[in-house]
Structure formats: structure tokens, C-alpha cells
Amino acid sequence: MRHLNNRREFLSTMAHAGAAASLSAVAYSRVLGANGRLRVASVGCGGKGWSDLTATAACPKVDVVALCDIDESKAHLGQAAVKYPQATRFTDWRKLFEQPKTFDAVIVSTPDHMHAPISLPAMQLGKPVQCQKPLTHTVHEARQMRLAAQKYKVVTQMGNQIQSHTAYRTAVGLVHSGAIGKVKEVHAWQSGAMGWILVDDRPAGSEPIPSTVHWDSWLGVAPTRPYLSKIYHSFNWRAWQDFSNGQLGDFGCHILDPVFMALKLTAPLTVRAEAPPINKEIWNKSSTVAYEFPGTEMTSGPVVKVTWYDGAGHFPSRKALGLPESFNFPGSGSILVGEKGMLLIPHVAMPKLLPEEKFADVKIPVIPSRDHYISWALACLGEDKTTSHFDFSGPLTEAILLGTIAVRNPGAKLTWNTEKMELRGAPNAQDLLTKPYRSGWEPKWI
Ligand SMILES: NC(=O)c1ccc[n+]([C@@H]2O[C@H](COP(=O)([O-])OP(=O)(O)OC[C@H]3O[C@@H](n4cnc5c(N)ncnc54)[C@H](O)[C@@H]3O)[C@@H](O)[C@H]2O)c1
């Protein structure tokens, strides 16, 4: 068995895990910033990072003081430097972190494999973190992120911004109000075609690295490989196990977020996937992942089943749900089957109670949106609380990533002991809670 870097770290993680479980989900608040202003550093300024940065900077109390991106071209560091000319520019986050007095809080919007390696040292410096979804690349990293947020008492927020949208907030409110009664089972899906490059194996050869790209820094903790344009950086890294967690990793933290919040789910007991045998490097194009969670005050039995479907055109069975063949599933979303009815939560649109005839006279109480980004900035200043803090998004991410281990072991029913961090049921299951890190790039575990 490969351990979490070494046996001592693994045991230490488990010991902390027990302590973590006894703490309630708290959004830590720590007052930062001189004169009530927050000096923000952005790591990963292109792609989603651009909207993370600009949406956070929309807070009138935020000053953007540092920009870090491994790509200096216009679409990445370039455009951010034009918009925030006063900010100091970096191409290596480690250099930024050598100047901790120059910034108060960090946004991490890099590809998934670098979320924890960048966020952990930020929290160790006492910096609040806003980090994109999925929170991490491995289950062990997700546990470390939660423990670090607790230990350093920093404000945190995962970038599952739909959580703050009226659609998801209203859906959670409906379940909590008892509109569909206790929930018996959940089906969730992302059934659109994948937007990233679909290759069947690693392309051979290499290409010259563009002068603007710091390729070794992009690879970071991951195993090295030659640069190839349009294959990894930018965006297409999602196809690869070394950098991403496939469809479930990409969308699970969005689509299962209101399910987690509505049902107050904790750690899964078991997880089993149906999927084609996995390529050694690339994620599957389709899978079904069946979870069993311990029942909660919002569910109807000792165990609640949550089933995930991904892949183009892959939906739950209308017949099994008692839905007419004419029923049109949204491209992604979930259906919660309750004792009194069902709730459809499209991703992203207002929820719908089913069957429609039964609930035709029900006026849905709409819960307005919050600003996911500004609430993090204000929470850093002690003026608000985040909702997707790592006490919430850490366990959510752990559950999602346990599903990706099941996808790598199709047909095996894996059992999870969250206190001990033990995953049984396949020879490599325990090993896949973590991964090897490139020499010299090992994360700073707490
Ligand atoms: N919340 C959402 O709705 C949403 C939407 C899209 C992406 N995401 C998440 O955002 C993250 C980024 O995804 P993307 O599609 O923007 O990827 P991307 O590859 O398009 O952009 C990543 C950006 O980070 C930069 N970068 C890469 N490695 C870096 C490093 N080590 N240090 C500094 N900068 C680095 C890249 O140059 C690029 O500017 C992912 O975790 C993804 O899952 C979330």
C-alpha cells in the first residue's frame, strides 16, 4: 500500500480527522486589512480566474495588489495586468508567497492539481483563501484543506458560485421547508457532451514552449511531460487524470452541492461505479456512480442513495422515477425523490416540484441570490460569513473524489471509513486517496 506520503503523515491526518469531525461547520472570521480594505492576490488570472478576480474586485473594499499567472500572454496575465495596472505581477506563486506582508487574501483559480499545493501554504501564512472547485485533486488534499482552514482560522470559500444563486438557494429552502417530505433517493446527472478535447491516448512528440508560458510551473506537482499546444494548457487539462477529476470532478461540486446542503449529507458509506475500464491517463467519457450516505434528519431511512450519471445523453431512467416518456430532463441537474413528491433542480434554473399537477397551486418561496465572491471578501473583513467554507466544501469534495476512485475501479463496491480515512473494496482504493508528487514540489501538509 502506498501511504499518504509517509506513514506518520497518514496517521497524523487521521488523528486530525477525528478532531475535525467533532467541530461544527463554522465560517471562520478573521479581521484583516488596514483601514477596512482587503488586499487581494489572484493566482490564475485567465479562464475562470478572470471572473473570480473581477467579481471579487467588484467589492468596493477590495484592492487587487498582486496577479500571478504562469502564462504572460494577453488572455491570461496580460488582460489582468491591463485592468489592474497597479498590481505587482508574478509568474510563480512561490515568489508571491515570499512577500506575505504585501497581500491579505488569495484567490486560487488554477487547474485542479494545483489547488491544494497553492492554497495550503497560503492558509499557513494566515491568508484567507477563495479556491475553485473541485476543492482539490485528491481526497487526502481535501481533508488537509479543511484541517488547515480550521487550524489557521482563515476565511475560506470554494468557487461553487451557484450555491449563492437564487435557483439553488430556493431549492435548498424548499427541501428544508418539507415541501417534498423526507427524501428517499437522489439522481443527479451531467449529460451534455464534454467541452474539452477528447483524445484516446497521450499524443506523441513535443512543441516549442511559447515564450509567454512557464510550462514547468504549469506542471507544478504533476509528472512532467513535453509541452503540446491545445492538449493541456489551457482548459483541456480536464481530460487528464494527472490534472483533473473528469466529468464527476468538474460538475459534481456544482450539481451535488444543493443536494448536500438540502439533505445535510456527510461522508458516504459506500460508492460503486459502472463505467468502461479506465484508460491509464484519460478520464472516462461516461459513468454511473452510486453512493450510499448515512440518513439524516432530511431523509427517510438509515441510508440515502445518491446516484450520479455522466456522459453525453446519459440520464436517469424516467420509468424508475415514474416520469412520463415525454419528460424532458435538463442537460444537467438532479431530482430528489421525497415521500410527498419530487424536486427537480436544474443546473442552473429555478427548481420545479413534481408531479406538476400535484403542486400546481403551490407558490414557491423564492430565496434571492447572494454574491458568492463579495461575501468572501466581506467575510475576510469580518463583515459577512461564507457558505461554501472548507468545512462544507471539503467533505463535499471528498465525496465527489471518492466517486472518481470508484470510476477507476468499475464494479467494485468501495466502503469508506471517514474517521480512519480507510477506503476498502479494491486493491488500489486506499492508494488512490493520494498520489505521488513531483520531487521538489511536495505540498506543505499541515
Ligand atoms: N465555478 C465554475 O463555474 C468554474 C467554471 C470553469 C472553471 N472552474 C474551475 O476553475 C479552475 C480553472 O479552470 P479554467 O477553465 O479557468 O482553466 P484554464 O486552464 O482555462 O485557466 C487557468 C488559468 O490559470 C493559469 N495557471 C495555470 N497554472 C497556474 C499556476 N500554477 N500558477 C498560476 N497560474 C496558473 C493559466 O495560465 C490560466 O490563466 C478549475 O479548477 C476549474 O474546475 C470553475
The ligand as an SDF file (V2000), in Angstrom:
LIG
                    3D

 44 48  0  0  0  0  0  0  0  0999 V2000
  -17.0180   27.6290  -10.7980 N   0  0  0  0  0  0  0  0  0  0  0  0
  -17.1890   27.4690  -12.1010 C   0  0  0  0  0  0  0  0  0  0  0  0
  -18.2690   27.6280  -12.6420 O   0  0  0  0  0  0  0  0  0  0  0  0
  -15.9940   27.1060  -12.9150 C   0  0  0  0  0  0  0  0  0  0  0  0
  -16.0150   27.2590  -14.3060 C   0  0  0  0  0  0  0  0  0  0  0  0
  -14.8560   26.9520  -15.0150 C   0  0  0  0  0  0  0  0  0  0  0  0
  -13.7350   26.5060  -14.3370 C   0  0  0  0  0  0  0  0  0  0  0  0
  -13.7680   26.3420  -12.9960 N   0  0  0  0  0  0  0  0  0  0  0  0
  -12.5860   25.8900  -12.2690 C   0  0  0  0  0  0  0  0  0  0  0  0
  -11.6140   26.9150  -12.3710 O   0  0  0  0  0  0  0  0  0  0  0  0
  -10.3180   26.3500  -12.4120 C   0  0  0  0  0  0  0  0  0  0  0  0
   -9.6080   26.8460  -13.6660 C   0  0  0  0  0  0  0  0  0  0  0  0
  -10.3150   26.3480  -14.7960 O   0  0  0  0  0  0  0  0  0  0  0  0
  -10.1950   27.1030  -16.2050 P   0  0  0  0  0  0  0  0  0  0  0  0
  -11.1870   26.5060  -17.1140 O   0  0  0  0  0  0  0  0  0  0  0  0
  -10.2310   28.5570  -15.9870 O   0  0  0  0  0  0  0  0  0  0  0  0
   -8.7190   26.6550  -16.6320 O   0  0  0  0  0  0  0  0  0  0  0  0
   -7.7530   27.4150  -17.6520 P   0  0  0  0  0  0  0  0  0  0  0  0
   -6.6720   26.4610  -17.9500 O   0  0  0  0  0  0  0  0  0  0  0  0
   -8.5670   27.9650  -18.7780 O   0  0  0  0  0  0  0  0  0  0  0  0
   -7.2410   28.6780  -16.8420 O   0  0  0  0  0  0  0  0  0  0  0  0
   -6.4000   28.5330  -15.7320 C   0  0  0  0  0  0  0  0  0  0  0  0
   -5.6310   29.8110  -15.5390 C   0  0  0  0  0  0  0  0  0  0  0  0
   -4.6500   29.5800  -14.5170 O   0  0  0  0  0  0  0  0  0  0  0  0
   -3.3540   29.8200  -15.0320 C   0  0  0  0  0  0  0  0  0  0  0  0
   -2.4600   28.8840  -14.3470 N   0  0  0  0  0  0  0  0  0  0  0  0
   -2.3060   27.5600  -14.5640 C   0  0  0  0  0  0  0  0  0  0  0  0
   -1.4530   27.0330  -13.6680 N   0  0  0  0  0  0  0  0  0  0  0  0
   -1.0380   28.0670  -12.8670 C   0  0  0  0  0  0  0  0  0  0  0  0
   -0.1630   28.1620  -11.7770 C   0  0  0  0  0  0  0  0  0  0  0  0
    0.4830   27.0850  -11.2910 N   0  0  0  0  0  0  0  0  0  0  0  0
    0.0430   29.3610  -11.2070 N   0  0  0  0  0  0  0  0  0  0  0  0
   -0.6030   30.4670  -11.6850 C   0  0  0  0  0  0  0  0  0  0  0  0
   -1.4550   30.4370  -12.7340 N   0  0  0  0  0  0  0  0  0  0  0  0
   -1.6740   29.2390  -13.3130 C   0  0  0  0  0  0  0  0  0  0  0  0
   -3.4780   29.5940  -16.5140 C   0  0  0  0  0  0  0  0  0  0  0  0
   -2.4420   30.2120  -17.2530 O   0  0  0  0  0  0  0  0  0  0  0  0
   -4.8380   30.2040  -16.7890 C   0  0  0  0  0  0  0  0  0  0  0  0
   -4.7500   31.6060  -16.8660 O   0  0  0  0  0  0  0  0  0  0  0  0
  -10.5210   24.8490  -12.3660 C   0  0  0  0  0  0  0  0  0  0  0  0
  -10.3590   24.3690  -11.0770 O   0  0  0  0  0  0  0  0  0  0  0  0
  -11.9460   24.6600  -12.8350 C   0  0  0  0  0  0  0  0  0  0  0  0
  -12.5270   23.4820  -12.3240 O   0  0  0  0  0  0  0  0  0  0  0  0
  -14.8680   26.6500  -12.2820 C   0  0  0  0  0  0  0  0  0  0  0  0
  1  2  1  0
  2  3  2  0
  2  4  1  0
  4  5  1  0
  4 44  2  0
  5  6  2  0
  6  7  1  0
  7  8  2  0
  8  9  1  0
  8 44  1  0
  9 10  1  0
  9 42  1  0
 10 11  1  0
 11 12  1  0
 11 40  1  0
 12 13  1  0
 13 14  1  0
 14 15  2  0
 14 16  1  0
 14 17  1  0
 17 18  1  0
 18 19  2  0
 18 20  1  0
 18 21  1  0
 21 22  1  0
 22 23  1  0
 23 24  1  0
 23 38  1  0
 24 25  1  0
 25 26  1  0
 25 36  1  0
 26 27  1  0
 26 35  1  0
 27 28  2  0
 28 29  1  0
 29 30  1  0
 29 35  2  0
 30 31  1  0
 30 32  2  0
 32 33  1  0
 33 34  2  0
 34 35  1  0
 36 37  1  0
 36 38  1  0
 38 39  1  0
 40 41  1  0
 40 42  1  0
 42 43  1  0
M  CHG  2   8   1  16  -1
M  END
$$$$
